[in-house]
Amino acid sequence: MTPHITRDVIEIMISKRKYFHAIGMMYSLPKDEKNELIRKILNHLLDKNVMLIDEARAVAVYLPKLEKNEWIKKIADIQAENFLFDDARYTAGQMSDLDKTKYISALFKKGINAPKADRERYKDTDTLIKKYLSMGMFKRALKISKDLPEYKRTAYLTSLPAEKKVKNQKDKSDS
């Protein structure tokens, strides 16, 4: 006989940031209660101080279809606001077909075409790289830094966290 998992236990797991453990424990709860707890997790994940976008996208899948589309749209909007247009299109791909088509076409109507749009917006590769580095998008910053002269590229590479430098050096030795 399995013990009945109460809502209190699930709330404790959520407070300890064990979101996927909490979702796994929700099988015995009624649907309304389960959806309410999932909304609570999503609100916490999308909080300005936390902002765990990938986890939020994975959690939103557990909601009913219409509500899932609303949350996926919120997540894609946050990504688009932070210049993560490729990610926003990928996230929008998890919506239902009609909503997905409308949202992605709206992204294109705004003239958003991933890194090209970023370059046009900033016009200056240096500020774009600084923006990417501040957002923790190291791979994208490295890719764009290839357009810079070697001395500037070296300066940006020295500003990367240690584990990224090691990986980049390994990549150079492989090629």
Backbone as ProteinMPNN parsed JSONL, in Angstrom:
{"seq_chain_A": "MTPHITRDVIEIMISKRKYFHAIGMMYSLPKDEKNELIRKILNHLLDKNVMLIDEARAVAVYLPKLEKNEWIKKIADIQAENFLFDDARYTAGQMSDLDKTKYISALFKKGINAPKADRERYKDTDTLIKKYLSMGMFKRALKISKDLPEYKRTAYLTSLPAEKKVKNQKDKSDS", "coords_chain_A": {"N_chain_A": [[0.841, -1.188, 0.0], [0.653, 2.129, -0.96], [1.656, 5.202, 0.504], [-0.562, 7.965, 1.042], [-0.032, 10.912, -0.614], [0.053, 14.086, 0.562], [-1.155, 17.416, -0.077], [0.351, 19.194, 1.383], [2.891, 18.029, 1.579], [3.691, 18.171, -1.072], [3.72, 20.94, -1.415], [5.86, 21.555, 0.241], [7.943, 20.378, -1.184], [7.88, 22.034, -3.433], [8.59, 24.472, -2.252], [11.193, 23.879, -1.628], [12.312, 23.954, -4.054], [12.171, 21.674, -5.65], [10.866, 21.002, -8.162], [10.133, 19.144, -10.24], [10.051, 16.772, -8.834], [7.91, 17.351, -7.207], [5.863, 17.548, -9.127], [5.797, 14.918, -9.984], [4.744, 13.737, -7.719], [2.119, 14.483, -7.743], [0.18, 12.791, -8.748], [-1.917, 11.673, -7.265], [-3.625, 13.703, -6.668], [-6.619, 15.702, -7.168], [-7.596, 16.96, -10.446], [-8.024, 19.806, -10.611], [-6.712, 20.803, -8.359], [-4.145, 19.924, -8.872], [-3.54, 21.371, -11.246], [-3.599, 23.939, -10.191], [-1.386, 23.892, -8.454], [0.64, 23.493, -10.336], [0.469, 25.902, -11.743], [1.331, 27.556, -9.704], [4.003, 26.727, -9.46], [4.926, 27.525, -12.001], [4.592, 30.318, -11.847], [6.5, 30.844, -9.919], [8.858, 29.99, -11.214], [9.008, 31.806, -13.31], [9.44, 34.154, -12.053], [10.942, 37.348, -11.595], [13.396, 37.248, -10.222], [14.168, 34.621, -10.383], [13.716, 33.325, -12.986], [13.822, 30.882, -14.698], [13.695, 29.74, -17.577], [13.761, 27.432, -19.347], [13.025, 25.342, -17.63], [10.487, 26.234, -16.914], [9.188, 26.047, -19.363], [9.16, 23.291, -19.66], [7.556, 22.547, -17.511], [5.106, 23.732, -18.101], [3.898, 22.078, -19.929], [2.389, 20.241, -18.572], [-0.091, 21.329, -18.082], [-3.629, 21.845, -18.917], [-4.664, 21.999, -22.413], [-5.52, 24.657, -23.483], [-4.765, 26.438, -21.465], [-2.099, 25.775, -21.321], [-1.16, 26.765, -23.767], [-1.39, 29.527, -23.3], [0.518, 29.929, -21.249], [2.845, 29.042, -22.527], [3.006, 30.982, -24.508], [3.479, 33.251, -22.898], [6.025, 32.582, -21.938], [7.493, 32.469, -24.344], [7.241, 35.147, -25.089], [8.747, 36.398, -23.089], [11.254, 35.397, -23.753], [11.57, 36.548, -26.306], [11.603, 39.256, -25.636], [14.049, 39.37, -24.413], [15.782, 39.125, -26.491], [16.093, 36.52, -27.447], [15.374, 35.123, -29.922], [15.408, 32.801, -31.546], [15.026, 30.865, -29.601], [12.505, 31.66, -28.725], [10.941, 31.075, -30.953], [11.269, 28.31, -30.978], [10.067, 27.641, -28.52], [7.463, 28.525, -29.021], [6.747, 26.578, -30.779], [5.686, 24.576, -29.25], [3.07, 25.158, -28.839], [-0.464, 24.787, -29.665], [-1.373, 23.992, -33.073], [-2.696, 26.155, -34.528], [-2.375, 28.435, -32.855], [0.384, 28.441, -32.701], [1.201, 28.967, -35.351], [0.129, 31.553, -35.707], [1.552, 32.995, -33.756], [4.292, 32.667, -34.447], [4.285, 33.8, -37.0], [3.705, 36.403, -36.255], [6.064, 37.044, -34.93], [7.805, 37.084, -37.128], [6.672, 39.174, -38.597], [7.383, 41.329, -37.078], [9.874, 41.654, -37.922], [11.842, 40.057, -36.978], [14.604, 38.144, -37.061], [16.381, 36.163, -35.749], [19.904, 36.164, -35.014], [20.58, 38.034, -37.047], [18.692, 40.101, -36.801], [19.378, 40.99, -34.269], [21.936, 42.019, -34.769], [21.322, 44.112, -36.506], [19.805, 45.669, -34.818], [21.631, 46.45, -32.894], [23.821, 47.294, -34.364], [26.473, 47.447, -33.732], [28.964, 45.252, -33.129], [30.409, 44.915, -30.786], [28.751, 45.883, -28.63], [26.661, 44.123, -28.878], [27.882, 41.659, -28.276], [28.594, 42.151, -25.617], [26.025, 42.351, -24.544], [25.084, 39.698, -24.957], [26.963, 38.311, -23.352], [26.315, 39.357, -20.838], [23.855, 38.222, -20.503], [24.492, 35.614, -20.228], [24.817, 34.064, -22.468], [26.986, 32.474, -23.777], [27.919, 30.858, -25.929], [26.711, 31.997, -28.177], [27.846, 34.529, -28.062], [30.531, 33.875, -28.492], [30.364, 32.908, -31.113], [29.646, 35.189, -32.58], [31.805, 36.778, -31.985], [33.789, 35.983, -33.67], [33.806, 37.605, -35.847], [35.259, 39.764, -35.122], [38.415, 41.604, -34.798], [41.472, 39.865, -33.908], [42.697, 40.748, -31.46], [40.595, 42.003, -30.067], [38.812, 39.92, -29.851], [40.241, 38.176, -28.196], [40.23, 39.698, -25.873], [37.525, 39.535, -25.146], [37.293, 36.791, -24.745], [38.839, 36.435, -22.476], [37.163, 37.51, -20.614], [35.241, 35.627, -20.211], [33.691, 33.05, -18.132], [35.7, 30.632, -16.303], [35.231, 27.833, -16.965], [34.141, 28.019, -19.499], [36.229, 29.047, -20.992], [38.079, 26.945, -20.958], [36.65, 25.005, -22.375], [36.443, 26.279, -24.848], [39.142, 26.375, -25.608], [39.609, 23.661, -25.905], [37.952, 23.18, -28.091], [39.339, 24.597, -30.062], [41.705, 23.117, -30.199], [40.752, 20.737, -31.204], [40.12, 21.308, -33.841]], "CA_chain_A": [[0.0, 0.0, 0.0], [1.452, 3.354, -1.035], [1.117, 6.259, 1.362], [-1.236, 9.052, 0.345], [0.785, 12.126, -0.587], [-0.818, 15.239, 0.784], [-0.795, 18.683, -0.711], [1.392, 19.821, 2.212], [4.182, 17.456, 1.189], [4.001, 18.723, -2.396], [4.074, 22.356, -1.203], [7.218, 21.57, 0.808], [8.851, 20.105, -2.302], [7.924, 23.246, -4.256], [9.362, 25.486, -1.529], [12.613, 23.486, -1.692], [12.651, 24.034, -5.478], [12.207, 20.332, -6.245], [9.642, 21.132, -8.941], [9.757, 17.939, -10.974], [9.666, 15.803, -7.812], [6.561, 17.74, -6.801], [4.941, 17.172, -10.204], [5.69, 13.456, -9.929], [3.918, 13.359, -6.568], [0.764, 15.01, -7.898], [-0.718, 11.828, -9.384], [-3.083, 11.339, -6.441], [-4.444, 14.894, -6.447], [-7.625, 16.017, -8.202], [-7.051, 17.761, -11.547], [-8.043, 21.239, -10.31], [-5.647, 21.064, -7.388], [-2.889, 19.685, -9.593], [-3.321, 22.518, -12.138], [-3.303, 25.092, -9.337], [0.004, 23.759, -8.007], [1.506, 23.692, -11.499], [0.489, 27.352, -11.955], [2.176, 28.121, -8.633], [5.384, 26.439, -9.86], [5.249, 28.379, -13.147], [4.761, 31.692, -11.363], [7.789, 30.93, -9.236], [9.931, 29.848, -12.198], [9.074, 33.001, -14.158], [9.675, 35.304, -11.204], [12.076, 38.147, -12.077], [14.63, 36.86, -9.547], [14.506, 33.227, -10.683], [13.752, 33.294, -14.445], [14.29, 29.611, -15.25], [12.834, 29.621, -18.753], [13.683, 26.066, -19.858], [12.246, 24.558, -16.677], [9.098, 26.685, -17.025], [8.635, 25.469, -20.593], [8.928, 21.864, -19.408], [6.452, 22.411, -16.548], [3.861, 24.184, -18.732], [3.344, 20.967, -20.706], [1.482, 19.48, -17.721], [-1.378, 22.015, -17.962], [-4.573, 21.589, -20.018], [-4.243, 22.558, -23.694], [-5.703, 26.103, -23.637], [-3.93, 27.116, -20.481], [-0.707, 25.519, -21.717], [-0.833, 27.711, -24.836], [-1.207, 30.852, -22.699], [1.795, 29.951, -20.534], [3.92, 28.936, -23.527], [3.091, 32.303, -25.129], [4.16, 34.123, -21.927], [7.442, 32.207, -21.916], [8.08, 32.908, -25.618], [7.322, 36.611, -25.032], [9.902, 36.736, -22.244], [12.455, 35.104, -24.538], [11.681, 37.542, -27.378], [11.999, 40.517, -24.996], [15.475, 39.264, -24.087], [16.495, 38.905, -27.751], [16.315, 35.091, -27.683], [14.336, 34.89, -30.907], [15.403, 31.389, -31.929], [14.404, 30.148, -28.491], [11.078, 32.012, -28.712], [10.295, 30.273, -32.013], [11.255, 26.917, -30.503], [9.05, 27.557, -27.469], [6.157, 28.656, -29.681], [6.481, 25.305, -31.44], [4.964, 23.69, -28.341], [1.662, 25.555, -28.798], [-1.291, 24.075, -30.644], [-0.996, 24.403, -34.427], [-3.209, 27.46, -34.935], [-1.703, 29.451, -32.046], [1.8, 28.426, -33.066], [1.331, 29.651, -36.631], [-0.128, 32.984, -35.494], [2.62, 33.595, -32.949], [5.548, 32.699, -35.215], [4.15, 34.801, -38.061], [3.807, 37.713, -35.598], [7.502, 37.287, -34.716], [8.409, 37.452, -38.404], [6.168, 40.493, -38.993], [8.164, 42.334, -36.347], [11.184, 41.738, -38.555], [12.79, 39.369, -36.124], [15.216, 36.991, -37.697], [17.476, 35.735, -34.868], [21.09, 37.017, -34.87], [20.577, 39.156, -37.992], [17.92, 41.19, -36.194], [20.18, 41.508, -33.163], [23.021, 42.835, -35.322], [20.739, 45.346, -37.014], [19.353, 46.457, -33.677], [22.779, 47.018, -32.184], [24.731, 47.831, -35.363], [27.843, 47.385, -33.247], [29.213, 43.899, -32.643], [30.885, 44.975, -29.396], [27.638, 45.98, -27.672], [25.896, 42.884, -28.978], [28.616, 40.638, -27.514], [28.423, 42.496, -24.194], [24.647, 41.981, -24.19], [25.047, 38.242, -24.859], [27.73, 37.895, -22.174], [25.567, 39.708, -19.624], [22.718, 37.304, -20.399], [24.997, 34.261, -20.057], [24.742, 33.355, -23.749], [28.395, 32.454, -24.133], [28.146, 30.277, -27.259], [26.328, 32.977, -29.185], [28.859, 35.587, -28.007], [31.727, 33.353, -29.163], [30.103, 32.809, -32.544], [29.676, 36.531, -33.154], [33.126, 37.378, -31.778], [34.672, 35.581, -34.767], [33.84, 38.718, -36.797], [36.117, 40.818, -34.575], [39.86, 41.394, -34.901], [41.967, 38.906, -32.918], [42.963, 41.338, -30.148], [39.316, 42.226, -29.39], [38.263, 38.59, -29.541], [40.99, 37.705, -27.028], [39.747, 40.447, -24.703], [36.231, 38.968, -24.741], [37.503, 35.43, -24.242], [39.35, 36.519, -21.102], [36.073, 37.886, -19.716], [34.356, 34.476, -20.025], [33.978, 32.22, -16.957], [36.802, 29.686, -16.505], [34.856, 26.591, -17.638], [33.912, 28.308, -20.908], [37.545, 29.207, -21.616], [38.649, 25.609, -21.137], [35.92, 24.361, -23.455], [36.812, 26.947, -26.087], [40.486, 25.937, -25.963], [39.477, 22.291, -26.401], [37.388, 23.274, -29.429], [40.404, 25.035, -30.967], [42.668, 22.033, -30.384], [40.11, 19.697, -32.011], [40.081, 21.671, -35.265]], "C_chain_A": [[0.89, 1.256, 0.0], [0.835, 4.423, -0.143], [0.486, 7.359, 0.522], [-0.392, 10.318, 0.482], [-0.146, 13.32, -0.476], [-0.289, 16.464, 0.044], [0.334, 19.372, 0.063], [2.782, 19.329, 1.817], [4.616, 18.039, -0.154], [4.412, 20.192, -2.27], [5.478, 22.481, -0.627], [8.241, 21.325, -0.3], [8.99, 21.336, -3.202], [8.776, 24.311, -3.566], [10.854, 25.168, -1.522], [13.131, 23.464, -3.123], [12.881, 22.669, -6.119], [10.934, 20.185, -7.097], [9.212, 19.837, -9.613], [9.437, 16.786, -10.022], [8.227, 16.07, -7.388], [5.533, 17.336, -7.857], [4.742, 15.663, -10.214], [4.807, 12.979, -8.785], [2.453, 13.745, -6.732], [-0.242, 14.003, -8.458], [-1.983, 11.555, -8.577], [-4.012, 12.532, -6.204], [-5.512, 15.048, -7.524], [-7.036, 16.981, -9.235], [-6.981, 19.249, -11.224], [-6.895, 21.618, -9.375], [-4.265, 20.928, -8.05], [-2.554, 20.878, -10.489], [-2.971, 23.773, -11.342], [-1.841, 25.064, -8.86], [0.99, 23.967, -9.158], [1.604, 25.18, -11.832], [1.396, 28.035, -10.93], [3.662, 27.915, -8.975], [5.802, 27.361, -11.007], [5.457, 29.831, -12.725], [6.104, 31.86, -10.67], [8.952, 30.862, -10.233], [10.107, 31.104, -13.052], [9.218, 34.286, -13.348], [10.927, 36.027, -11.694], [13.407, 37.713, -11.463], [15.091, 35.458, -9.923], [14.732, 33.054, -12.185], [14.404, 32.031, -15.012], [13.368, 29.232, -16.414], [12.675, 28.175, -19.218], [12.849, 25.179, -18.938], [10.768, 24.934, -16.759], [8.433, 26.095, -18.261], [8.308, 23.993, -20.386], [7.75, 21.655, -18.465], [5.112, 22.762, -17.201], [3.162, 23.066, -19.5], [2.298, 20.193, -19.896], [0.112, 20.134, -17.552], [-2.318, 21.603, -19.096], [-4.225, 22.438, -21.239], [-4.357, 24.089, -23.786], [-4.811, 26.885, -22.688], [-2.443, 26.949, -20.809], [-0.28, 26.521, -22.785], [-0.577, 29.116, -24.286], [0.155, 30.955, -22.015], [2.975, 29.873, -21.503], [4.104, 30.288, -24.216], [3.794, 33.294, -24.197], [5.657, 33.867, -21.927], [8.137, 32.68, -23.191], [8.207, 34.43, -25.651], [8.521, 37.061, -24.212], [11.193, 36.507, -23.019], [12.654, 36.156, -25.632], [12.099, 38.901, -26.812], [13.492, 40.532, -24.689], [16.323, 38.886, -25.304], [16.847, 37.438, -28.0], [15.274, 34.614, -28.697], [14.266, 33.443, -31.38], [14.704, 30.562, -30.854], [12.907, 30.426, -28.431], [10.332, 31.218, -29.776], [10.213, 28.809, -31.602], [10.167, 26.722, -29.446], [7.656, 27.626, -28.083], [5.773, 27.371, -30.405], [5.739, 24.317, -30.554], [3.504, 24.08, -28.173], [0.863, 24.669, -29.747], [-1.054, 24.711, -32.014], [-1.445, 25.807, -34.797], [-2.489, 28.584, -34.177], [-0.231, 29.577, -32.441], [2.015, 29.22, -34.355], [1.149, 31.155, -36.472], [1.052, 33.64, -34.773], [3.919, 33.718, -33.745], [5.447, 33.71, -36.356], [4.203, 36.212, -37.483], [5.271, 38.054, -35.316], [8.168, 37.743, -36.018], [7.946, 38.83, -38.866], [6.916, 41.606, -38.281], [9.564, 42.463, -36.933], [12.254, 41.008, -37.775], [13.311, 38.145, -36.859], [16.519, 36.673, -36.961], [18.69, 36.666, -34.867], [21.139, 38.199, -35.843], [19.849, 40.349, -37.397], [18.692, 41.808, -35.044], [21.274, 42.427, -33.694], [22.486, 44.164, -35.853], [20.335, 46.255, -35.866], [20.539, 47.149, -33.009], [23.783, 47.7, -33.102], [26.201, 47.68, -34.983], [28.056, 46.017, -32.608], [29.65, 43.902, -31.183], [29.734, 45.006, -28.396], [26.775, 44.728, -27.703], [26.574, 41.77, -28.171], [28.475, 40.9, -26.023], [27.031, 42.112, -23.714], [24.542, 40.467, -24.007], [25.791, 37.739, -23.626], [26.976, 38.203, -20.891], [24.38, 38.785, -19.415], [23.178, 35.856, -20.235], [24.964, 33.426, -21.329], [26.132, 33.299, -24.365], [28.648, 31.911, -25.538], [27.829, 31.289, -28.356], [27.351, 34.122, -29.231], [30.142, 35.133, -28.716], [31.552, 33.327, -30.675], [30.215, 34.19, -33.206], [31.068, 37.15, -33.033], [34.108, 36.988, -32.879], [34.782, 36.677, -35.821], [34.818, 39.805, -36.362], [37.593, 40.544, -34.868], [40.341, 40.523, -33.731], [42.174, 39.517, -31.538], [41.67, 41.593, -29.371], [38.704, 40.888, -28.976], [38.94, 38.023, -28.299], [40.504, 38.406, -25.764], [38.405, 39.889, -24.219], [36.395, 37.562, -24.168], [38.032, 35.454, -22.812], [38.262, 36.914, -20.119], [35.084, 36.738, -19.477], [34.686, 33.748, -18.725], [34.991, 31.123, -17.306], [36.391, 28.445, -17.285], [34.59, 26.813, -19.12], [35.237, 28.465, -21.645], [38.156, 27.847, -21.924], [37.972, 24.913, -22.305], [36.305, 24.962, -24.803], [38.207, 26.524, -26.533], [40.469, 24.508, -26.492], [38.939, 22.297, -27.823], [38.46, 23.665, -30.44], [41.396, 23.905, -31.243], [42.088, 20.898, -31.23], [40.187, 20.013, -33.501], [41.427, 21.867, -35.877]], "O_chain_A": [[1.763, 1.413, 0.854], [-0.389, 4.526, -0.053], [0.948, 7.648, -0.581], [-0.08, 10.737, 1.597], [-1.019, 13.528, -1.318], [0.862, 16.517, -0.389], [1.173, 20.051, -0.529], [3.729, 20.112, 1.733], [5.789, 18.364, -0.34], [5.344, 20.637, -2.94], [6.208, 23.412, -0.969], [9.28, 21.984, -0.35], [10.084, 21.644, -3.675], [9.588, 24.976, -4.211], [11.684, 26.071, -1.423], [14.248, 23.015, -3.381], [13.697, 22.535, -7.031], [10.057, 19.372, -6.804], [8.037, 19.473, -9.555], [8.638, 15.913, -10.361], [7.43, 15.146, -7.228], [4.458, 16.839, -7.522], [3.628, 15.186, -10.432], [4.186, 11.92, -8.883], [1.626, 13.353, -5.909], [-1.413, 14.343, -8.625], [-3.022, 11.236, -9.156], [-5.073, 12.378, -5.599], [-5.338, 14.586, -8.652], [-6.1, 17.724, -8.94], [-5.98, 19.895, -11.532], [-6.206, 22.617, -9.58], [-3.357, 21.721, -7.805], [-1.416, 21.348, -10.494], [-2.142, 24.575, -11.773], [-1.157, 26.087, -8.866], [2.056, 24.553, -8.966], [2.682, 25.673, -12.165], [2.129, 28.969, -11.253], [4.475, 28.822, -8.799], [6.902, 27.914, -10.991], [6.386, 30.492, -13.189], [6.765, 32.888, -10.815], [9.925, 31.605, -10.099], [11.22, 31.428, -13.467], [9.127, 35.383, -13.9], [11.87, 35.387, -12.158], [14.443, 37.803, -12.122], [16.273, 35.138, -9.796], [15.826, 32.677, -12.607], [15.412, 32.104, -15.716], [12.394, 28.5, -16.243], [11.551, 27.736, -19.459], [12.059, 24.361, -19.409], [9.897, 24.066, -16.684], [7.27, 25.693, -18.223], [7.294, 23.503, -20.882], [7.017, 20.676, -18.609], [4.093, 22.149, -16.883], [1.948, 23.118, -19.695], [1.416, 19.558, -20.475], [-0.769, 19.54, -16.93], [-1.871, 21.076, -20.115], [-3.571, 23.473, -21.115], [-3.38, 24.75, -24.136], [-4.183, 27.872, -23.074], [-1.64, 27.86, -20.604], [0.823, 27.066, -22.726], [0.331, 29.812, -24.74], [0.864, 31.948, -22.181], [3.982, 30.557, -21.32], [5.235, 30.697, -24.481], [4.615, 34.091, -24.65], [6.46, 34.8, -21.917], [9.238, 33.227, -23.133], [9.185, 34.951, -26.188], [9.227, 37.995, -24.593], [12.115, 37.32, -22.955], [13.777, 36.605, -25.862], [12.871, 39.62, -27.447], [14.122, 41.589, -24.705], [17.44, 38.39, -25.162], [17.816, 37.154, -28.704], [14.405, 33.804, -28.374], [13.174, 32.916, -31.591], [13.901, 29.678, -31.153], [12.123, 29.529, -28.12], [9.223, 30.741, -29.537], [9.207, 28.144, -31.848], [9.43, 25.737, -29.486], [6.77, 26.863, -27.7], [4.589, 27.11, -30.617], [5.215, 23.32, -31.051], [2.768, 23.412, -27.446], [1.427, 23.902, -30.527], [-0.584, 25.846, -32.098], [-0.651, 26.581, -35.332], [-2.048, 29.563, -34.779], [0.319, 30.676, -32.504], [2.918, 30.054, -34.429], [1.915, 31.941, -37.03], [1.491, 34.725, -35.154], [4.57, 34.763, -33.715], [6.419, 34.406, -36.649], [4.693, 37.127, -38.143], [5.678, 39.208, -35.444], [8.986, 38.664, -36.019], [8.723, 39.578, -39.458], [7.067, 42.703, -38.82], [10.351, 43.297, -36.484], [13.441, 41.31, -37.901], [12.559, 37.242, -37.225], [17.612, 36.887, -37.485], [18.511, 37.876, -34.729], [21.68, 39.252, -35.506], [20.33, 41.479, -37.478], [18.664, 43.025, -34.863], [21.514, 43.495, -33.132], [23.111, 45.21, -35.677], [20.506, 47.472, -35.939], [20.443, 48.309, -32.609], [24.517, 48.588, -32.668], [27.076, 47.779, -35.843], [27.38, 45.676, -31.637], [29.301, 42.995, -30.427], [29.733, 44.248, -27.426], [26.222, 44.32, -26.681], [25.9, 41.023, -27.462], [28.261, 39.969, -25.247], [26.873, 41.605, -22.604], [23.978, 40.0, -23.018], [25.31, 36.844, -22.932], [26.992, 37.404, -19.955], [23.941, 38.582, -18.283], [22.344, 34.958, -20.116], [25.073, 32.202, -21.267], [26.42, 33.986, -25.345], [29.494, 32.437, -26.262], [28.569, 31.424, -29.331], [27.682, 34.622, -30.307], [30.762, 35.905, -29.447], [32.464, 33.675, -31.425], [30.815, 34.325, -34.272], [31.468, 37.952, -33.877], [35.162, 37.61, -33.005], [35.732, 36.692, -36.603], [35.167, 40.676, -37.159], [37.98, 39.41, -35.15], [39.688, 40.458, -32.69], [41.86, 38.875, -30.535], [41.64, 41.422, -28.153], [38.15, 40.755, -27.885], [38.271, 37.448, -27.439], [40.382, 37.783, -24.71], [38.177, 39.784, -23.014], [35.71, 37.192, -23.215], [37.701, 34.573, -22.019], [38.404, 36.687, -18.918], [34.19, 36.858, -18.639], [35.822, 33.81, -18.254], [35.119, 30.737, -18.467], [37.119, 28.028, -18.185], [34.787, 25.901, -19.924], [35.354, 28.058, -22.801], [38.684, 27.624, -23.014], [38.641, 24.298, -23.136], [36.474, 24.239, -25.784], [38.433, 26.333, -27.728], [41.216, 24.173, -27.412], [39.397, 21.528, -28.669], [38.493, 23.131, -31.549], [41.871, 23.746, -32.368], [42.832, 20.177, -31.895], [40.306, 19.109, -34.329], [41.526, 22.173, -37.065]]}, "name": "protein", "num_of_chains": 1, "seq": "MTPHITRDVIEIMISKRKYFHAIGMMYSLPKDEKNELIRKILNHLLDKNVMLIDEARAVAVYLPKLEKNEWIKKIADIQAENFLFDDARYTAGQMSDLDKTKYISALFKKGINAPKADRERYKDTDTLIKKYLSMGMFKRALKISKDLPEYKRTAYLTSLPAEKKVKNQKDKSDS"}
